[in-house]
Amino acid sequence: MNKIYFQGTFGAYSHLAALSISPKAEILPCKTFDECFLKASKDPNSKIIIPESNRITGNIGIEYLIFEYRLNIYSEYFQKIEHNLLGIPGTKISDIKDVYSHGQALSQCSKFIKSNNLVEHVRADTAGSAEMISKDKDNKKAAIASLLSAKTYGLEIIKKNIENENGNLTRFLIMGKNISQPEFGKKKYITSFLFKLKSKPAALYQSLGGFAINGVNLTKLQSYPEKNSFDSFFFLCDLDGHIEDRRVQKSLEELGLHCQDFHVLGVFEADKQREK
């Protein structure tokens, strides 16, 4: 049976995403993102599912691990994020004074929190907050987490869908040690890669010219400082297309002339959610 590692505790949104993608896999929790990447780099038969960015609150902050471990990306998955107020059975909204969750979940539910005069408490993750509420058995406390967390920890759903905006999505990446990519066909593909430029004036401007000339669309370009440095940056990039497409190849060859480090992270089918 395949193993899939996720960060957090059972009931986390990463756990929910893993169940959606591979319900028959052995799904195992890790305390940190670092631990997920380390396990996958040591065990080629395992995969990890990692939240990469959220439509509302932006990047999750795992780019340095992508750069360090350079695992292969097999696919992307867009998970709908629906936040719920969970408490011990019998709790009413009027009983609750304190609400616990991950910082991003709290910010994504800020309107509900303010309108109910709740005091926010930031915790490491959503499901861990739900687990804590189930152990504390205090009806003045509630957690913001998934419906799966309510089921996992025997909590009552006091209010469903308390997020500020409907249509909140988190993009997950499924990654692992072994290199694998789909054959070039008629489908829509994403090629993901990282690069570090040679140190020279206008390097970024010159390096991106090949994409414009060859008509290749970049869907993501983000810069991150290398560890312990503020003057050396690497870039994470996604483009529309398969690496075997001649236009993509020519663009990447052009980019390579300006790089001191270049690494393809993966080629995978674009999630259908991108078309919506």
TORSE-675662 format. One record per residue (C-alpha): residue in three letters; chain; z, x, y. Coordinates in steps of 0.2 Angstrom, whole numbers, plus 5000, padded with zeros to 4 digits. Layout:
BEGIN
<rec><r>Ala</r><c>A</c><pz>Z</pz><px>X</px><py>Y</py></rec>
...
END
This chain:
BEGIN
<rec><r>Met</r><c>A</c><pz>5000</pz><px>5000</px><py>5000</py></rec>
<rec><r>Asn</r><c>A</c><pz>4996</pz><px>5006</px><py>5017</py></rec>
<rec><r>Lys</r><c>A</c><pz>5010</pz><px>5010</px><py>5029</py></rec>
<rec><r>Ile</r><c>A</c><pz>5009</pz><px>5005</px><py>5048</py></rec>
<rec><r>Tyr</r><c>A</c><pz>5022</pz><px>5013</px><py>5059</py></rec>
<rec><r>Phe</r><c>A</c><pz>5027</pz><px>5004</px><py>5076</py></rec>
<rec><r>Gln</r><c>A</c><pz>5040</pz><px>5008</px><py>5090</py></rec>
<rec><r>Gly</r><c>A</c><pz>5055</pz><px>4996</px><py>5091</py></rec>
<rec><r>Thr</r><c>A</c><pz>5064</pz><px>4985</px><py>5079</py></rec>
<rec><r>Phe</r><c>A</c><pz>5058</pz><px>4971</px><py>5068</py></rec>
<rec><r>Gly</r><c>A</c><pz>5052</pz><px>4956</px><py>5079</py></rec>
<rec><r>Ala</r><c>A</c><pz>5044</pz><px>4968</px><py>5093</py></rec>
<rec><r>Tyr</r><c>A</c><pz>5027</pz><px>4963</px><py>5100</py></rec>
<rec><r>Ser</r><c>A</c><pz>5021</pz><px>4979</px><py>5091</py></rec>
<rec><r>His</r><c>A</c><pz>5027</pz><px>4972</px><py>5074</py></rec>
<rec><r>Leu</r><c>A</c><pz>5018</pz><px>4955</px><py>5078</py></rec>
<rec><r>Ala</r><c>A</c><pz>5002</pz><px>4964</px><py>5082</py></rec>
<rec><r>Ala</r><c>A</c><pz>5004</pz><px>4974</px><py>5066</py></rec>
<rec><r>Leu</r><c>A</c><pz>5006</pz><px>4958</px><py>5056</py></rec>
<rec><r>Ser</r><c>A</c><pz>4990</pz><px>4951</px><py>5064</py></rec>
<rec><r>Ile</r><c>A</c><pz>4980</pz><px>4966</px><py>5060</py></rec>
<rec><r>Ser</r><c>A</c><pz>4986</pz><px>4970</px><py>5042</py></rec>
<rec><r>Pro</r><c>A</c><pz>4998</pz><px>4957</px><py>5035</py></rec>
<rec><r>Lys</r><c>A</c><pz>4999</pz><px>4965</px><py>5018</py></rec>
<rec><r>Ala</r><c>A</c><pz>5003</pz><px>4983</px><py>5024</py></rec>
<rec><r>Glu</r><c>A</c><pz>5021</pz><px>4990</px><py>5024</py></rec>
<rec><r>Ile</r><c>A</c><pz>5026</pz><px>4989</px><py>5042</py></rec>
<rec><r>Leu</r><c>A</c><pz>5040</pz><px>5001</px><py>5047</py></rec>
<rec><r>Pro</r><c>A</c><pz>5049</pz><px>5003</px><py>5063</py></rec>
<rec><r>Cys</r><c>A</c><pz>5052</pz><px>5020</px><py>5073</py></rec>
<rec><r>Lys</r><c>A</c><pz>5065</pz><px>5023</px><py>5086</py></rec>
<rec><r>Thr</r><c>A</c><pz>5052</pz><px>5031</px><py>5098</py></rec>
<rec><r>Phe</r><c>A</c><pz>5034</pz><px>5033</px><py>5101</py></rec>
<rec><r>Asp</r><c>A</c><pz>5036</pz><px>5052</px><py>5098</py></rec>
<rec><r>Glu</r><c>A</c><pz>5042</pz><px>5048</px><py>5080</py></rec>
<rec><r>Cys</r><c>A</c><pz>5027</pz><px>5036</px><py>5077</py></rec>
<rec><r>Phe</r><c>A</c><pz>5015</pz><px>5050</px><py>5081</py></rec>
<rec><r>Leu</r><c>A</c><pz>5024</pz><px>5063</px><py>5071</py></rec>
<rec><r>Lys</r><c>A</c><pz>5025</pz><px>5052</px><py>5056</py></rec>
<rec><r>Ala</r><c>A</c><pz>5006</pz><px>5048</px><py>5056</py></rec>
<rec><r>Ser</r><c>A</c><pz>5002</pz><px>5067</px><py>5059</py></rec>
<rec><r>Lys</r><c>A</c><pz>5011</pz><px>5072</px><py>5044</py></rec>
<rec><r>Asp</r><c>A</c><pz>5006</pz><px>5057</px><py>5032</py></rec>
<rec><r>Pro</r><c>A</c><pz>4987</pz><px>5055</px><py>5032</py></rec>
<rec><r>Asn</r><c>A</c><pz>4989</pz><px>5038</px><py>5022</py></rec>
<rec><r>Ser</r><c>A</c><pz>4998</pz><px>5030</px><py>5036</py></rec>
<rec><r>Lys</r><c>A</c><pz>4993</pz><px>5022</px><py>5053</py></rec>
<rec><r>Ile</r><c>A</c><pz>5002</pz><px>5018</px><py>5069</py></rec>
<rec><r>Ile</r><c>A</c><pz>5000</pz><px>5004</px><py>5081</py></rec>
<rec><r>Ile</r><c>A</c><pz>5004</pz><px>5008</px><py>5099</py></rec>
<rec><r>Pro</r><c>A</c><pz>5004</pz><px>4998</px><py>5115</py></rec>
<rec><r>Glu</r><c>A</c><pz>4992</pz><px>5007</px><py>5127</py></rec>
<rec><r>Ser</r><c>A</c><pz>4992</pz><px>4996</px><py>5142</py></rec>
<rec><r>Asn</r><c>A</c><pz>4996</pz><px>4979</px><py>5148</py></rec>
<rec><r>Arg</r><c>A</c><pz>4985</pz><px>4968</px><py>5159</py></rec>
<rec><r>Ile</r><c>A</c><pz>4998</pz><px>4964</px><py>5172</py></rec>
<rec><r>Thr</r><c>A</c><pz>5010</pz><px>4979</px><py>5172</py></rec>
<rec><r>Gly</r><c>A</c><pz>4997</pz><px>4993</px><py>5168</py></rec>
<rec><r>Asn</r><c>A</c><pz>5000</pz><px>5009</px><py>5157</py></rec>
<rec><r>Ile</r><c>A</c><pz>5014</pz><px>5010</px><py>5145</py></rec>
<rec><r>Gly</r><c>A</c><pz>5015</pz><px>5029</px><py>5146</py></rec>
<rec><r>Ile</r><c>A</c><pz>5010</pz><px>5036</px><py>5130</py></rec>
<rec><r>Glu</r><c>A</c><pz>4995</pz><px>5047</px><py>5136</py></rec>
<rec><r>Tyr</r><c>A</c><pz>5004</pz><px>5063</px><py>5134</py></rec>
<rec><r>Leu</r><c>A</c><pz>5007</pz><px>5059</px><py>5115</py></rec>
<rec><r>Ile</r><c>A</c><pz>4988</pz><px>5055</px><py>5114</py></rec>
<rec><r>Phe</r><c>A</c><pz>4984</pz><px>5072</px><py>5122</py></rec>
<rec><r>Glu</r><c>A</c><pz>4997</pz><px>5081</px><py>5111</py></rec>
<rec><r>Tyr</r><c>A</c><pz>4994</pz><px>5074</px><py>5094</py></rec>
<rec><r>Arg</r><c>A</c><pz>4975</pz><px>5069</px><py>5095</py></rec>
<rec><r>Leu</r><c>A</c><pz>4976</pz><px>5056</px><py>5082</py></rec>
<rec><r>Asn</r><c>A</c><pz>4960</pz><px>5047</px><py>5078</py></rec>
<rec><r>Ile</r><c>A</c><pz>4958</pz><px>5029</px><py>5086</py></rec>
<rec><r>Tyr</r><c>A</c><pz>4952</pz><px>5017</px><py>5072</py></rec>
<rec><r>Ser</r><c>A</c><pz>4952</pz><px>5001</px><py>5082</py></rec>
<rec><r>Glu</r><c>A</c><pz>4959</pz><px>4992</px><py>5097</py></rec>
<rec><r>Tyr</r><c>A</c><pz>4968</pz><px>4975</px><py>5097</py></rec>
<rec><r>Phe</r><c>A</c><pz>4972</pz><px>4964</px><py>5112</py></rec>
<rec><r>Gln</r><c>A</c><pz>4988</pz><px>4954</px><py>5108</py></rec>
<rec><r>Lys</r><c>A</c><pz>4993</pz><px>4939</px><py>5119</py></rec>
<rec><r>Ile</r><c>A</c><pz>5010</pz><px>4942</px><py>5126</py></rec>
<rec><r>Glu</r><c>A</c><pz>5021</pz><px>4926</px><py>5127</py></rec>
<rec><r>His</r><c>A</c><pz>5039</pz><px>4929</px><py>5133</py></rec>
<rec><r>Asn</r><c>A</c><pz>5052</pz><px>4917</px><py>5127</py></rec>
<rec><r>Leu</r><c>A</c><pz>5071</pz><px>4915</px><py>5132</py></rec>
<rec><r>Leu</r><c>A</c><pz>5081</pz><px>4917</px><py>5117</py></rec>
<rec><r>Gly</r><c>A</c><pz>5100</pz><px>4913</px><py>5115</py></rec>
<rec><r>Ile</r><c>A</c><pz>5113</pz><px>4909</px><py>5101</py></rec>
<rec><r>Pro</r><c>A</c><pz>5110</pz><px>4892</px><py>5094</py></rec>
<rec><r>Gly</r><c>A</c><pz>5117</pz><px>4878</px><py>5106</py></rec>
<rec><r>Thr</r><c>A</c><pz>5115</pz><px>4888</px><py>5122</py></rec>
<rec><r>Lys</r><c>A</c><pz>5109</pz><px>4879</px><py>5137</py></rec>
<rec><r>Ile</r><c>A</c><pz>5100</pz><px>4887</px><py>5152</py></rec>
<rec><r>Ser</r><c>A</c><pz>5115</pz><px>4883</px><py>5163</py></rec>
<rec><r>Asp</r><c>A</c><pz>5126</pz><px>4893</px><py>5152</py></rec>
<rec><r>Ile</r><c>A</c><pz>5117</pz><px>4909</px><py>5154</py></rec>
<rec><r>Lys</r><c>A</c><pz>5122</pz><px>4922</px><py>5167</py></rec>
<rec><r>Asp</r><c>A</c><pz>5114</pz><px>4938</px><py>5160</py></rec>
<rec><r>Val</r><c>A</c><pz>5097</pz><px>4942</px><py>5153</py></rec>
<rec><r>Tyr</r><c>A</c><pz>5092</pz><px>4957</px><py>5142</py></rec>
<rec><r>Ser</r><c>A</c><pz>5075</pz><px>4964</px><py>5138</py></rec>
<rec><r>His</r><c>A</c><pz>5063</pz><px>4979</px><py>5141</py></rec>
<rec><r>Gly</r><c>A</c><pz>5059</pz><px>4983</px><py>5159</py></rec>
<rec><r>Gln</r><c>A</c><pz>5041</pz><px>4977</px><py>5158</py></rec>
<rec><r>Ala</r><c>A</c><pz>5046</pz><px>4960</px><py>5150</py></rec>
<rec><r>Leu</r><c>A</c><pz>5059</pz><px>4957</px><py>5164</py></rec>
<rec><r>Ser</r><c>A</c><pz>5046</pz><px>4961</px><py>5177</py></rec>
<rec><r>Gln</r><c>A</c><pz>5033</pz><px>4950</px><py>5169</py></rec>
<rec><r>Cys</r><c>A</c><pz>5046</pz><px>4935</px><py>5169</py></rec>
<rec><r>Ser</r><c>A</c><pz>5053</pz><px>4939</px><py>5187</py></rec>
<rec><r>Lys</r><c>A</c><pz>5049</pz><px>4921</px><py>5194</py></rec>
<rec><r>Phe</r><c>A</c><pz>5059</pz><px>4913</px><py>5180</py></rec>
<rec><r>Ile</r><c>A</c><pz>5073</pz><px>4925</px><py>5181</py></rec>
<rec><r>Lys</r><c>A</c><pz>5075</pz><px>4923</px><py>5200</py></rec>
<rec><r>Ser</r><c>A</c><pz>5074</pz><px>4904</px><py>5200</py></rec>
<rec><r>Asn</r><c>A</c><pz>5088</pz><px>4903</px><py>5187</py></rec>
<rec><r>Asn</r><c>A</c><pz>5099</pz><px>4916</px><py>5196</py></rec>
<rec><r>Leu</r><c>A</c><pz>5100</pz><px>4927</px><py>5180</py></rec>
<rec><r>Val</r><c>A</c><pz>5106</pz><px>4945</px><py>5181</py></rec>
<rec><r>Glu</r><c>A</c><pz>5094</pz><px>4957</px><py>5173</py></rec>
<rec><r>His</r><c>A</c><pz>5099</pz><px>4971</px><py>5161</py></rec>
<rec><r>Val</r><c>A</c><pz>5085</pz><px>4983</px><py>5155</py></rec>
<rec><r>Arg</r><c>A</c><pz>5086</pz><px>4988</px><py>5137</py></rec>
<rec><r>Ala</r><c>A</c><pz>5075</pz><px>4999</px><py>5126</py></rec>
<rec><r>Asp</r><c>A</c><pz>5065</pz><px>4985</px><py>5119</py></rec>
<rec><r>Thr</r><c>A</c><pz>5063</pz><px>4966</px><py>5118</py></rec>
<rec><r>Ala</r><c>A</c><pz>5067</pz><px>4964</px><py>5099</py></rec>
<rec><r>Gly</r><c>A</c><pz>5082</pz><px>4976</px><py>5101</py></rec>
<rec><r>Ser</r><c>A</c><pz>5089</pz><px>4964</px><py>5115</py></rec>
<rec><r>Ala</r><c>A</c><pz>5087</pz><px>4949</px><py>5103</py></rec>
<rec><r>Glu</r><c>A</c><pz>5096</pz><px>4958</px><py>5089</py></rec>
<rec><r>Met</r><c>A</c><pz>5110</pz><px>4962</px><py>5102</py></rec>
<rec><r>Ile</r><c>A</c><pz>5112</pz><px>4944</px><py>5107</py></rec>
<rec><r>Ser</r><c>A</c><pz>5113</pz><px>4938</px><py>5089</py></rec>
<rec><r>Lys</r><c>A</c><pz>5127</pz><px>4950</px><py>5086</py></rec>
<rec><r>Asp</r><c>A</c><pz>5137</pz><px>4947</px><py>5102</py></rec>
<rec><r>Lys</r><c>A</c><pz>5137</pz><px>4928</px><py>5100</py></rec>
<rec><r>Asp</r><c>A</c><pz>5140</pz><px>4925</px><py>5118</py></rec>
<rec><r>Asn</r><c>A</c><pz>5131</pz><px>4910</px><py>5126</py></rec>
<rec><r>Lys</r><c>A</c><pz>5132</pz><px>4918</px><py>5143</py></rec>
<rec><r>Lys</r><c>A</c><pz>5119</pz><px>4931</px><py>5137</py></rec>
<rec><r>Ala</r><c>A</c><pz>5100</pz><px>4928</px><py>5133</py></rec>
<rec><r>Ala</r><c>A</c><pz>5086</pz><px>4939</px><py>5128</py></rec>
<rec><r>Ile</r><c>A</c><pz>5067</pz><px>4939</px><py>5133</py></rec>
<rec><r>Ala</r><c>A</c><pz>5057</pz><px>4942</px><py>5117</py></rec>
<rec><r>Ser</r><c>A</c><pz>5044</pz><px>4935</px><py>5105</py></rec>
<rec><r>Leu</r><c>A</c><pz>5045</pz><px>4920</px><py>5094</py></rec>
<rec><r>Leu</r><c>A</c><pz>5045</pz><px>4932</px><py>5079</py></rec>
<rec><r>Ser</r><c>A</c><pz>5061</pz><px>4939</px><py>5086</py></rec>
<rec><r>Ala</r><c>A</c><pz>5069</pz><px>4922</px><py>5087</py></rec>
<rec><r>Lys</r><c>A</c><pz>5065</pz><px>4920</px><py>5069</py></rec>
<rec><r>Thr</r><c>A</c><pz>5070</pz><px>4937</px><py>5063</py></rec>
<rec><r>Tyr</r><c>A</c><pz>5088</pz><px>4936</px><py>5072</py></rec>
<rec><r>Gly</r><c>A</c><pz>5091</pz><px>4918</px><py>5070</py></rec>
<rec><r>Leu</r><c>A</c><pz>5091</pz><px>4914</px><py>5088</py></rec>
<rec><r>Glu</r><c>A</c><pz>5086</pz><px>4898</px><py>5097</py></rec>
<rec><r>Ile</r><c>A</c><pz>5071</pz><px>4896</px><py>5108</py></rec>
<rec><r>Ile</r><c>A</c><pz>5079</pz><px>4890</px><py>5124</py></rec>
<rec><r>Lys</r><c>A</c><pz>5063</pz><px>4891</px><py>5134</py></rec>
<rec><r>Lys</r><c>A</c><pz>5045</pz><px>4895</px><py>5129</py></rec>
<rec><r>Asn</r><c>A</c><pz>5032</pz><px>4905</px><py>5139</py></rec>
<rec><r>Ile</r><c>A</c><pz>5042</pz><px>4910</px><py>5154</py></rec>
<rec><r>Glu</r><c>A</c><pz>5030</pz><px>4924</px><py>5159</py></rec>
<rec><r>Asn</r><c>A</c><pz>5024</pz><px>4924</px><py>5177</py></rec>
<rec><r>Glu</r><c>A</c><pz>5006</pz><px>4923</px><py>5172</py></rec>
<rec><r>Asn</r><c>A</c><pz>4997</pz><px>4915</px><py>5157</py></rec>
<rec><r>Gly</r><c>A</c><pz>4984</pz><px>4926</px><py>5149</py></rec>
<rec><r>Asn</r><c>A</c><pz>4995</pz><px>4941</px><py>5148</py></rec>
<rec><r>Leu</r><c>A</c><pz>4988</pz><px>4954</px><py>5136</py></rec>
<rec><r>Thr</r><c>A</c><pz>4993</pz><px>4970</px><py>5129</py></rec>
<rec><r>Arg</r><c>A</c><pz>4980</pz><px>4982</px><py>5122</py></rec>
<rec><r>Phe</r><c>A</c><pz>4986</pz><px>4991</px><py>5106</py></rec>
<rec><r>Leu</r><c>A</c><pz>4978</pz><px>5006</px><py>5098</py></rec>
<rec><r>Ile</r><c>A</c><pz>4978</pz><px>5008</px><py>5079</py></rec>
<rec><r>Met</r><c>A</c><pz>4978</pz><px>5027</px><py>5076</py></rec>
<rec><r>Gly</r><c>A</c><pz>4980</pz><px>5040</px><py>5061</py></rec>
<rec><r>Lys</r><c>A</c><pz>4976</pz><px>5057</px><py>5055</py></rec>
<rec><r>Asn</r><c>A</c><pz>4960</pz><px>5055</px><py>5046</py></rec>
<rec><r>Ile</r><c>A</c><pz>4944</pz><px>5054</px><py>5055</py></rec>
<rec><r>Ser</r><c>A</c><pz>4934</pz><px>5038</px><py>5053</py></rec>
<rec><r>Gln</r><c>A</c><pz>4921</pz><px>5029</px><py>5063</py></rec>
<rec><r>Pro</r><c>A</c><pz>4909</pz><px>5014</px><py>5061</py></rec>
<rec><r>Glu</r><c>A</c><pz>4890</pz><px>5017</px><py>5058</py></rec>
<rec><r>Phe</r><c>A</c><pz>4880</pz><px>5015</px><py>5073</py></rec>
<rec><r>Gly</r><c>A</c><pz>4873</pz><px>4997</px><py>5073</py></rec>
<rec><r>Lys</r><c>A</c><pz>4870</pz><px>4982</px><py>5084</py></rec>
<rec><r>Lys</r><c>A</c><pz>4888</pz><px>4979</px><py>5088</py></rec>
<rec><r>Lys</r><c>A</c><pz>4897</pz><px>4983</px><py>5104</py></rec>
<rec><r>Tyr</r><c>A</c><pz>4907</pz><px>5000</px><py>5103</py></rec>
<rec><r>Ile</r><c>A</c><pz>4919</pz><px>5010</px><py>5113</py></rec>
<rec><r>Thr</r><c>A</c><pz>4920</pz><px>5029</px><py>5112</py></rec>
<rec><r>Ser</r><c>A</c><pz>4936</pz><px>5036</px><py>5118</py></rec>
<rec><r>Phe</r><c>A</c><pz>4939</pz><px>5055</px><py>5122</py></rec>
<rec><r>Leu</r><c>A</c><pz>4949</pz><px>5066</px><py>5132</py></rec>
<rec><r>Phe</r><c>A</c><pz>4944</pz><px>5081</px><py>5143</py></rec>
<rec><r>Lys</r><c>A</c><pz>4951</pz><px>5095</px><py>5154</py></rec>
<rec><r>Leu</r><c>A</c><pz>4940</pz><px>5102</px><py>5167</py></rec>
<rec><r>Lys</r><c>A</c><pz>4936</pz><px>5120</px><py>5172</py></rec>
<rec><r>Ser</r><c>A</c><pz>4945</pz><px>5124</px><py>5188</py></rec>
<rec><r>Lys</r><c>A</c><pz>4932</pz><px>5124</px><py>5202</py></rec>
<rec><r>Pro</r><c>A</c><pz>4928</pz><px>5114</px><py>5217</py></rec>
<rec><r>Ala</r><c>A</c><pz>4921</pz><px>5096</px><py>5215</py></rec>
<rec><r>Ala</r><c>A</c><pz>4923</pz><px>5098</px><py>5196</py></rec>
<rec><r>Leu</r><c>A</c><pz>4926</pz><px>5080</px><py>5193</py></rec>
<rec><r>Tyr</r><c>A</c><pz>4912</pz><px>5074</px><py>5204</py></rec>
<rec><r>Gln</r><c>A</c><pz>4899</pz><px>5085</px><py>5195</py></rec>
<rec><r>Ser</r><c>A</c><pz>4906</pz><px>5081</px><py>5178</py></rec>
<rec><r>Leu</r><c>A</c><pz>4903</pz><px>5062</px><py>5179</py></rec>
<rec><r>Gly</r><c>A</c><pz>4885</pz><px>5064</px><py>5185</py></rec>
<rec><r>Gly</r><c>A</c><pz>4878</pz><px>5063</px><py>5168</py></rec>
<rec><r>Phe</r><c>A</c><pz>4885</pz><px>5046</px><py>5165</py></rec>
<rec><r>Ala</r><c>A</c><pz>4877</pz><px>5039</px><py>5180</py></rec>
<rec><r>Ile</r><c>A</c><pz>4860</pz><px>5047</px><py>5176</py></rec>
<rec><r>Asn</r><c>A</c><pz>4860</pz><px>5041</px><py>5158</py></rec>
<rec><r>Gly</r><c>A</c><pz>4866</pz><px>5023</px><py>5163</py></rec>
<rec><r>Val</r><c>A</c><pz>4882</pz><px>5024</px><py>5153</py></rec>
<rec><r>Asn</r><c>A</c><pz>4897</pz><px>5013</px><py>5158</py></rec>
<rec><r>Leu</r><c>A</c><pz>4914</pz><px>5021</px><py>5159</py></rec>
<rec><r>Thr</r><c>A</c><pz>4927</pz><px>5007</px><py>5156</py></rec>
<rec><r>Lys</r><c>A</c><pz>4942</pz><px>5019</px><py>5159</py></rec>
<rec><r>Leu</r><c>A</c><pz>4945</pz><px>5035</px><py>5167</py></rec>
<rec><r>Gln</r><c>A</c><pz>4963</pz><px>5041</px><py>5170</py></rec>
<rec><r>Ser</r><c>A</c><pz>4971</pz><px>5058</px><py>5175</py></rec>
<rec><r>Tyr</r><c>A</c><pz>4987</pz><px>5064</px><py>5169</py></rec>
<rec><r>Pro</r><c>A</c><pz>4996</pz><px>5081</px><py>5173</py></rec>
<rec><r>Glu</r><c>A</c><pz>4998</pz><px>5093</px><py>5158</py></rec>
<rec><r>Lys</r><c>A</c><pz>5016</pz><px>5095</px><py>5152</py></rec>
<rec><r>Asn</r><c>A</c><pz>5026</pz><px>5105</px><py>5165</py></rec>
<rec><r>Ser</r><c>A</c><pz>5012</pz><px>5106</px><py>5177</py></rec>
<rec><r>Phe</r><c>A</c><pz>5006</pz><px>5098</px><py>5193</py></rec>
<rec><r>Asp</r><c>A</c><pz>4990</pz><px>5108</px><py>5196</py></rec>
<rec><r>Ser</r><c>A</c><pz>4982</pz><px>5106</px><py>5178</py></rec>
<rec><r>Phe</r><c>A</c><pz>4976</pz><px>5088</px><py>5173</py></rec>
<rec><r>Phe</r><c>A</c><pz>4968</pz><px>5081</px><py>5158</py></rec>
<rec><r>Phe</r><c>A</c><pz>4958</pz><px>5065</px><py>5158</py></rec>
<rec><r>Leu</r><c>A</c><pz>4958</pz><px>5050</px><py>5146</py></rec>
<rec><r>Cys</r><c>A</c><pz>4941</pz><px>5041</px><py>5146</py></rec>
<rec><r>Asp</r><c>A</c><pz>4933</pz><px>5026</px><py>5137</py></rec>
<rec><r>Leu</r><c>A</c><pz>4915</pz><px>5022</px><py>5138</py></rec>
<rec><r>Asp</r><c>A</c><pz>4904</pz><px>5008</px><py>5132</py></rec>
<rec><r>Gly</r><c>A</c><pz>4893</pz><px>5014</px><py>5118</py></rec>
<rec><r>His</r><c>A</c><pz>4893</pz><px>5023</px><py>5101</py></rec>
<rec><r>Ile</r><c>A</c><pz>4893</pz><px>5042</px><py>5101</py></rec>
<rec><r>Glu</r><c>A</c><pz>4877</pz><px>5042</px><py>5091</py></rec>
<rec><r>Asp</r><c>A</c><pz>4868</pz><px>5033</px><py>5105</py></rec>
<rec><r>Arg</r><c>A</c><pz>4856</pz><px>5046</px><py>5113</py></rec>
<rec><r>Arg</r><c>A</c><pz>4862</pz><px>5041</px><py>5130</py></rec>
<rec><r>Val</r><c>A</c><pz>4880</pz><px>5043</px><py>5126</py></rec>
<rec><r>Gln</r><c>A</c><pz>4876</pz><px>5060</px><py>5118</py></rec>
<rec><r>Lys</r><c>A</c><pz>4867</pz><px>5067</px><py>5133</py></rec>
<rec><r>Ser</r><c>A</c><pz>4881</pz><px>5061</px><py>5145</py></rec>
<rec><r>Leu</r><c>A</c><pz>4894</pz><px>5070</px><py>5134</py></rec>
<rec><r>Glu</r><c>A</c><pz>4884</pz><px>5086</px><py>5133</py></rec>
<rec><r>Glu</r><c>A</c><pz>4882</pz><px>5086</px><py>5152</py></rec>
<rec><r>Leu</r><c>A</c><pz>4901</pz><px>5083</px><py>5153</py></rec>
<rec><r>Gly</r><c>A</c><pz>4905</pz><px>5097</px><py>5141</py></rec>
<rec><r>Leu</r><c>A</c><pz>4897</pz><px>5110</px><py>5153</py></rec>
<rec><r>His</r><c>A</c><pz>4911</pz><px>5107</px><py>5165</py></rec>
<rec><r>Cys</r><c>A</c><pz>4925</pz><px>5106</px><py>5152</py></rec>
<rec><r>Gln</r><c>A</c><pz>4938</pz><px>5119</px><py>5146</py></rec>
<rec><r>Asp</r><c>A</c><pz>4944</pz><px>5106</px><py>5133</py></rec>
<rec><r>Phe</r><c>A</c><pz>4935</pz><px>5091</px><py>5126</py></rec>
<rec><r>His</r><c>A</c><pz>4940</pz><px>5080</px><py>5111</py></rec>
<rec><r>Val</r><c>A</c><pz>4933</pz><px>5064</px><py>5104</py></rec>
<rec><r>Leu</r><c>A</c><pz>4948</pz><px>5053</px><py>5100</py></rec>
<rec><r>Gly</r><c>A</c><pz>4938</pz><px>5039</px><py>5091</py></rec>
<rec><r>Val</r><c>A</c><pz>4923</pz><px>5027</px><py>5090</py></rec>
<rec><r>Phe</r><c>A</c><pz>4927</pz><px>5009</px><py>5086</py></rec>
<rec><r>Glu</r><c>A</c><pz>4921</pz><px>4991</px><py>5089</py></rec>
<rec><r>Ala</r><c>A</c><pz>4925</pz><px>4983</px><py>5105</py></rec>
<rec><r>Asp</r><c>A</c><pz>4938</pz><px>4969</px><py>5103</py></rec>
<rec><r>Lys</r><c>A</c><pz>4930</pz><px>4952</px><py>5106</py></rec>
<rec><r>Gln</r><c>A</c><pz>4943</pz><px>4949</px><py>5119</py></rec>
<rec><r>Arg</r><c>A</c><pz>4933</pz><px>4961</px><py>5131</py></rec>
<rec><r>Glu</r><c>A</c><pz>4919</pz><px>4948</px><py>5132</py></rec>
<rec><r>Lys</r><c>A</c><pz>4930</pz><px>4934</px><py>5138</py></rec>
END
